[in-house]
Amino acid sequence: MYVADSRGTPAPAVTPEPQAAAPGTSPGRRAALAPTVLALGTVSLITDVSSEMVTAVLPLYLVAGLGLSPLGFGLLDGLYNGISALVRLTGGHLGDRFGRHKALAGLGYGLSALCKPLLLLAHTLPAIGAVLALDRTGKGLRTAPRDALISLAAAPEDRGRAFGVHRAMDTAGALIGPLLAFLILRGAADGYDAVFTVSACVAALGVLVLVLFVPGRRTEPAPGAEPVSLRAALGLLGRRDLRRISLCALLLGLCTVSDAFVFLLLQHATGIADRWFALLPLGTAAAFFLLALPLGRLADRIGRWRVFLGGHLALLLAYGLLLAGGRPHGQETVLPYAVLLLHGGFYAATDGVLMAAAAGAVPEEHRGGGLALVQTGQALARFAASLGFGAAWTVWGARPALAAAAVLLAAAAAVCALLRPADGETGRARAAAT
């Protein structure tokens, strides 16, 4: 990492950062990752420590501490996720419009950091809802510009690896955050306030790292390129590959059972005690952390779309294991470990890999808006899938609802295998290298 000069002279277009090999490195070996990728990974790691500290204690704080009803928490949870999905389009478009992806990302990280101390002052449902809405607005604003910075800094043939490193560092923060919150709650007299205070300090550190170590270069349209506008951003769906990528992400998102339901189904199948339930997300996060970089490299080597579909097949296998069930309650079983490994592998094979694939289908001057289109469609589809699965569980029961989701996921994967968008720049780079 290095201290960036955010007042640098605008360039006609952003090119991948030079990635010179270390002395003595053979020409055939991969160069080191761009400093921007490592800096943004550090920012995401620190920010996720802060965010997951709050996420880990928020349900208990709201329901047990403030007496919020489950219905009230459900409304807040919907607000928490829905706003983030919709604001991503704004963040991506504004980053492209002004050529300032770092500034938009910094604004998003700053808003989220501001929300942590505000939780100390909010004690009513409207106040808490406003703070959470502001936090999700920050997340929505920063996501697409951050991913645009990663894709612009990495060489086309290394984007899968770059996103894999970033997602692995991000997930490391998701592992550390709940554990840190657990230790604070055990050791502090006023546990919740202590968690929110430490979270605010950690979030401020993440913003500081972004300001000091992420380069602030301005992106300018290439000569003859279409001017950046909202109409042009929406017109990106006229591009065949991006349209197919967006459609596939939407279809597969509609068949993806949310994490909370997966953990509940796993407990239902194996009889895991309530006291261990909170550790299930850590199992998924650990698998994600370990597999993100290897699968990102694999995607660069054999094709990103193959790995992306393979991740959904891993999720389908996890559904199958949950339908098969485990041993009688109280007996040892490998089912939880297998399901959590597949669940984390699904995220490792899809989250960053999808962005790496989409980046090759979008011109540099529209990179943030194009990635935001894919992200928003997928996020809204998963939100709809969560509502639909919850309704199906209520009406049919857990196993029939999961069986229906598995059938739909298999059908969607088959459709997406036929659509198969091209690998874009990855394929051309690989062909040139050979």
Secondary structure, DSSP 8 states (H G I E B T S, - for coil): -----TT----SS---------TT--TTS-----HHHHHHHHHHHHHHHHHHHHHHHHHHIIIIIS---HHHHHHHHHHHHHHHHHHHHHHHHHHHHHT-HHHHHHHHHHHHHHHHHHTTT--SHHHHHHHHHHHHHHHHHHHHHHHHHHHHHS-GGGHHHHHHHHHHHHHHHHHHHHHHHHHHHHH-SSHHHHHHHHHHHHHHHHHHHHHHHS--------TT-----HHHHHGGGGSHHHHHHHHHHHHHHTT---HHHHHHHHHHHH---HHHHTTHHHHHHHHHHHHHHHHHHHHHHH-HHHHHHHHHHHHHHHHHHHHH--SSTTS--SHHHHHHHHHHHHHHHHHHHHHHHHHTTS-GGGHHHHHHHHHHHHHHHHHHHHHHHHHHHHHH-HHHHHHHHHHHHHHHHHHHHHH----THHHHHHHHH-
